[in-house]
Structure formats: structure tokens, C-alpha cells
Amino acid sequence: MITDTIRTVEFKQRLRGYYIDDVDAFLEKVAGEVEAGRPVRSLCASAMFRQALRGYDIGDVDQFLSQVAAEDPFYQSKWAIPPSDPLPSMTPQTGSKRQARRRRRQW
């Protein structure tokens, strides 16, 4: 992902979306980090934006940040292996506490 793409991306605007100024400022920060050769995967994973009555489409912004994290040039240039899962899964664990303890013991 090159910095020009990060700086020029356009998102649909929707009711109940991410606050536009927050997203634009964050993307400028990400582009600066990429230019400096620093990793952006954890930065993208921890991104939080305020919601506005009219703002950028939440799904589009989240998908783009996942793509940026997956194509982080820092990791690809260092190890040349694309990450299999750039962001942690948000799905909750199912099962009982007993099953969780069994899984931990197996490690």
C-alpha cells in the first residue's frame, strides 16, 4: 500500500458514520508512518474514531484499515511473508470455562 493511496482514498458518506476529520487525520498519520518506514499494523488495529450523524461509512473504513495492515510494507520488506491475520478476530470464544482451561493446558 503506497502512501498516495492512503492519502487519496475516498469513502462513502452515510448517516451514523465515522467522524470525517478523525479518519482523515488518522490516515495522514498512517501515511507518515509508512513513509518513515515504521510499522502500521498495530496502529491500524488500535484505531478508534468518534461517530457522527453524517460521516464515513464504518464498514468501508474498517475494511480499508484491515487492507493497510495486511499490506504493511514494513513487514513485507523485512520478512517478505504477508501476515495471515493482520487484525485480531473480534468473534467471542464459545464454550465453558472448563473447556478454556483444557485448551490452555494443551499448549
ABEGO torsion letter per residue (X at the ends): XBAAAAAABBBBBBBGBBBAAAAAAAAAAAAAAAAAGBBAAAAAAABBBBBBABBBBAAAAAAAAAAAAAABAAAAAAAGBBBABABBBABBBBEBAAAAAAAAAAX
